Amino acid sequence: MVDQPITFWKKMAAFLSIVITTNLLPEDLLRIYSKAHQIISFRVHGSVVALALGKQVMNVLNDSRSNILETVGVFSISQAHYHTLGSPVFSTVPNISEIKEKEQQRFFEYWKQIMKNLAI
């Protein structure tokens, strides 16, 4: 049986120092993320921001969009698995700057090819 969320959070209390359960302004959230060591995110965009800041992330799968994180080696866990975890499993991307640079270069090459094809 899946634990109720409150029971789960009691289990996780040893690992967590802050839980954000309300909407915040983007700049406030960035400030909190920048000070955090580990982030549990239920939204892919929250995980992307955390990874870009070099933080350890646990991304909880809400839908298939979260699978995009696999391109940088971060695998999402299902909500059912999340609620039954004995201890959290976090991912980090140590070479995020290299990946970003490589993907930007790939994008620009692709863009140049599109522009070249349009000129024909």
Backbone bond lengths (Angstrom), bond angles and torsions (degrees), N, CA, C in turn:
res aa  C-N    CA-C-N  psi(-1)  N-CA   C-N-CA  omega(-1)  CA-C   N-CA-C  phi
1 M - - - 1.455 - - 1.531 109.01 -
2 V 1.312 116.27 140.31 1.465 121.82 -179.97 1.524 109.35 -77.42
3 D 1.345 115.79 131.40 1.460 119.88 177.07 1.521 110.26 -62.04
4 Q 1.293 116.52 148.86 1.455 120.64 172.10 1.534 107.28 -68.33
5 P 1.335 118.20 147.41 1.465 120.45 -176.91 1.530 114.29 -50.78
6 I 1.321 119.11 -39.89 1.460 120.47 -177.80 1.524 110.76 -65.13
7 T 1.329 117.48 -38.42 1.462 121.16 176.75 1.517 110.02 -64.71
8 F 1.324 115.32 -42.19 1.461 119.83 178.27 1.522 111.02 -58.94
9 W 1.333 117.19 -46.45 1.462 120.09 -178.51 1.519 111.33 -64.99
10 K 1.313 117.88 -32.47 1.465 119.70 175.48 1.519 109.94 -63.45
11 K 1.337 117.05 -40.12 1.463 120.99 177.14 1.523 111.29 -63.99
12 M 1.328 115.03 -36.27 1.466 119.89 -176.24 1.527 113.24 -83.04
13 A 1.309 118.30 -6.55 1.464 121.77 -173.52 1.521 112.80 -53.99
14 A 1.315 117.35 -33.74 1.464 120.50 179.91 1.522 111.61 -66.50
15 F 1.326 117.12 -23.41 1.457 121.07 -176.38 1.519 113.26 -98.93
16 L 1.308 117.49 -16.11 1.456 120.98 -172.34 1.519 111.75 -112.09
17 S 1.326 114.92 139.56 1.457 118.37 175.61 1.524 111.16 -110.92
18 I 1.336 117.11 -18.99 1.461 120.17 177.92 1.519 108.71 -152.53
19 V 1.300 116.35 140.80 1.455 122.26 176.34 1.523 106.88 -124.60
20 I 1.322 116.10 124.57 1.458 121.06 179.34 1.513 107.49 -98.63
21 T 1.317 116.33 116.75 1.462 119.90 -177.99 1.517 111.96 -121.95
22 T 1.292 117.66 11.46 1.454 121.07 -177.71 1.518 109.83 -129.73
23 N 1.298 117.05 162.95 1.462 121.10 177.47 1.517 109.40 -74.99
24 L 1.314 115.51 135.87 1.459 121.91 178.81 1.514 109.56 -125.40
25 L 1.310 116.52 161.41 1.457 120.51 171.91 1.527 108.11 -67.71
26 P 1.324 117.85 147.08 1.470 120.20 -178.32 1.527 113.77 -53.35
27 E 1.313 116.78 -41.25 1.470 118.85 -178.65 1.532 111.56 -67.34
28 D 1.335 117.32 -32.99 1.465 120.36 176.76 1.521 110.78 -68.62
29 L 1.323 115.74 -42.04 1.454 120.11 178.86 1.529 111.08 -64.42
30 L 1.325 117.11 -41.22 1.470 120.46 176.90 1.524 111.19 -61.73
31 R 1.303 116.57 -39.41 1.466 120.78 178.67 1.535 110.13 -62.50
32 I 1.318 116.37 -44.01 1.470 120.75 178.94 1.523 110.16 -65.72
33 Y 1.340 116.70 -46.63 1.467 120.52 178.94 1.528 111.26 -58.27
34 S 1.320 116.63 -41.40 1.473 119.68 -176.79 1.521 112.06 -64.49
35 K 1.337 117.51 -25.16 1.464 121.11 -179.73 1.530 112.75 -93.44
36 A 1.332 117.02 -13.77 1.463 121.12 -176.95 1.523 111.16 -78.12
37 H 1.316 115.66 153.79 1.464 121.00 173.60 1.521 110.01 -96.18
38 Q 1.318 116.30 -37.24 1.450 122.59 -178.72 1.524 109.56 -136.83
39 I 1.340 115.01 143.80 1.456 119.87 -176.89 1.523 109.35 -132.51
40 I 1.320 115.82 130.54 1.461 122.46 171.94 1.517 105.76 -102.73
41 S 1.333 116.06 121.22 1.460 119.90 -175.87 1.522 110.91 -124.22
42 F 1.312 115.30 137.21 1.448 121.50 175.18 1.528 110.98 -99.68
43 R 1.311 117.24 4.81 1.460 122.38 179.56 1.518 109.31 -131.92
44 V 1.336 115.84 135.63 1.459 120.41 -176.20 1.532 111.12 -61.53
45 H 1.322 118.01 -37.00 1.461 119.52 -179.03 1.537 111.12 -66.57
46 G 1.317 117.43 -31.68 1.464 119.97 175.27 1.517 111.09 -67.64
47 S 1.320 116.26 -38.60 1.467 120.48 177.78 1.520 111.37 -67.69
48 V 1.327 116.88 -39.00 1.465 120.58 179.13 1.525 110.51 -61.82
49 V 1.321 116.30 -45.33 1.475 120.30 178.61 1.528 110.14 -61.38
50 A 1.323 116.86 -45.66 1.467 120.82 -179.70 1.522 111.14 -61.57
51 L 1.328 117.28 -43.83 1.468 120.84 179.38 1.522 110.79 -64.59
52 A 1.334 116.65 -40.38 1.465 120.23 178.55 1.524 111.63 -62.33
53 L 1.328 116.36 -28.57 1.461 121.51 177.40 1.531 111.77 -85.75
54 G 1.341 117.10 1.72 1.453 121.49 178.27 1.522 114.28 78.78
55 K 1.321 117.32 21.46 1.467 121.47 -177.01 1.527 111.43 -90.15
56 Q 1.323 115.44 158.45 1.456 121.54 172.71 1.525 107.48 -79.47
57 V 1.332 116.46 134.63 1.461 121.13 -172.74 1.523 111.12 -129.80
58 M 1.323 114.79 140.91 1.459 121.68 165.40 1.518 104.57 -116.87
59 N 1.339 116.87 111.68 1.458 120.79 179.32 1.519 108.41 -97.47
60 V 1.324 115.74 124.53 1.459 121.96 179.82 1.524 107.65 -97.80
61 L 1.321 115.30 124.33 1.456 123.05 -174.38 1.525 111.72 -68.82
62 N 1.324 115.57 121.71 1.464 121.42 173.00 1.515 110.49 -102.48
63 D 1.325 116.54 -36.65 1.458 122.49 177.18 1.525 108.23 -158.21
64 S 1.305 116.78 -177.66 1.464 120.79 -173.50 1.530 113.79 -64.94
65 R 1.318 118.72 -16.92 1.468 120.20 179.45 1.521 112.13 -61.60
66 S 1.320 116.72 -28.89 1.461 119.92 179.84 1.522 112.24 -64.18
67 N 1.320 116.91 -20.95 1.462 120.12 -179.76 1.520 112.78 -65.91
68 I 1.328 117.87 -15.15 1.462 120.63 177.95 1.532 111.38 -60.26
69 L 1.328 116.49 -25.55 1.464 120.19 179.91 1.524 112.23 -66.52
70 E 1.328 117.09 -18.62 1.463 120.17 177.66 1.518 111.43 -61.29
71 T 1.343 118.12 -24.34 1.466 120.87 -179.91 1.526 111.82 -64.69
72 V 1.334 117.10 -19.93 1.468 120.67 176.40 1.528 111.50 -114.05
73 G 1.336 116.45 14.04 1.455 120.47 174.60 1.511 116.53 86.17
74 V 1.325 117.07 17.22 1.464 121.03 178.13 1.527 108.18 -108.70
75 F 1.315 115.92 121.11 1.457 120.41 -179.10 1.520 109.45 -103.83
76 S 1.311 115.34 135.58 1.457 121.21 -179.21 1.523 109.85 -86.06
77 I 1.324 115.57 152.88 1.454 120.28 175.55 1.529 108.52 -110.43
78 S 1.312 115.97 151.00 1.460 119.58 -179.63 1.525 110.12 -71.98
79 Q 1.327 116.12 160.65 1.464 119.86 177.57 1.519 110.75 -63.92
80 A 1.329 117.39 -36.82 1.471 120.26 179.06 1.529 110.21 -63.13
81 H 1.329 116.72 -42.98 1.460 120.99 179.13 1.526 110.24 -67.63
82 Y 1.315 116.35 -39.83 1.464 121.75 179.54 1.522 111.08 -57.12
83 H 1.311 116.89 -44.08 1.469 120.58 -177.19 1.522 113.65 -73.82
84 T 1.319 117.69 -11.83 1.460 120.17 179.92 1.525 112.58 -110.71
85 L 1.318 117.57 5.76 1.472 120.78 -179.26 1.516 111.33 -63.00
86 G 1.315 115.41 137.80 1.460 119.79 172.89 1.516 110.27 -82.63
87 S 1.330 116.69 -37.31 1.459 122.13 176.29 1.524 107.66 -146.55
88 P 1.314 117.15 149.48 1.459 120.24 -175.17 1.532 112.50 -72.26
89 V 1.328 115.17 149.88 1.455 122.50 176.59 1.524 106.61 -120.75
90 F 1.324 115.95 116.66 1.454 120.65 -176.43 1.516 110.60 -109.74
91 S 1.325 115.68 152.44 1.459 122.86 176.39 1.514 108.53 -119.49
92 T 1.308 114.86 154.27 1.453 120.37 172.98 1.521 107.45 -142.63
93 V 1.312 117.16 159.27 1.459 122.10 178.43 1.523 106.87 -121.54
94 P 1.335 116.72 93.55 1.463 119.57 -174.30 1.521 114.10 -64.95
95 N 1.322 117.97 -25.92 1.465 120.67 -177.90 1.528 111.62 -108.31
96 I 1.308 117.22 38.94 1.467 121.36 -176.27 1.526 112.05 -59.11
97 S 1.314 118.18 -35.13 1.470 120.64 179.33 1.521 110.97 -65.95
98 E 1.332 116.38 -40.14 1.468 120.26 177.68 1.522 110.74 -64.24
99 I 1.312 116.46 -43.44 1.461 120.75 179.73 1.516 110.06 -63.12
100 K 1.328 116.72 -44.38 1.465 121.17 179.72 1.531 110.20 -59.99
101 E 1.318 116.74 -46.11 1.461 120.81 -179.28 1.530 110.85 -62.91
102 K 1.313 117.01 -44.18 1.462 122.06 179.59 1.526 110.77 -62.28
103 E 1.323 117.12 -44.44 1.462 121.02 -179.53 1.524 111.57 -68.49
104 Q 1.327 117.33 -35.95 1.462 119.63 176.53 1.523 109.94 -63.68
105 Q 1.332 116.08 -43.93 1.459 120.26 179.69 1.529 110.35 -62.71
106 R 1.324 116.15 -42.86 1.463 120.53 178.37 1.529 110.80 -61.99
107 F 1.329 117.26 -41.02 1.454 121.64 177.86 1.532 111.13 -62.28
108 F 1.350 116.38 -46.02 1.461 119.51 -178.13 1.533 111.29 -65.10
109 E 1.328 116.90 -37.87 1.467 119.87 176.86 1.526 110.40 -63.75
110 Y 1.308 115.94 -43.02 1.464 121.46 177.89 1.529 110.16 -62.54
111 W 1.321 116.73 -43.87 1.460 121.84 179.57 1.530 111.04 -62.52
112 K 1.323 116.89 -43.50 1.475 120.44 178.44 1.524 111.07 -60.69
113 Q 1.330 116.19 -39.72 1.464 120.87 178.94 1.534 110.67 -64.49
114 I 1.315 116.72 -41.81 1.476 120.50 177.70 1.513 109.94 -61.89
115 M 1.316 116.90 -46.22 1.471 120.83 -178.91 1.536 110.65 -63.74
116 K 1.323 116.05 -39.19 1.467 120.24 177.99 1.523 110.33 -63.27
117 N 1.326 116.84 -43.15 1.466 121.02 -179.97 1.523 111.52 -66.04
118 L 1.325 117.05 -34.43 1.474 120.05 178.51 1.518 112.21 -70.24
119 A 1.331 116.42 -27.08 1.457 120.71 -179.30 1.521 112.07 -74.34
120 I 1.311 117.49 -19.21 1.476 121.56 -177.36 1.515 111.03 -77.24
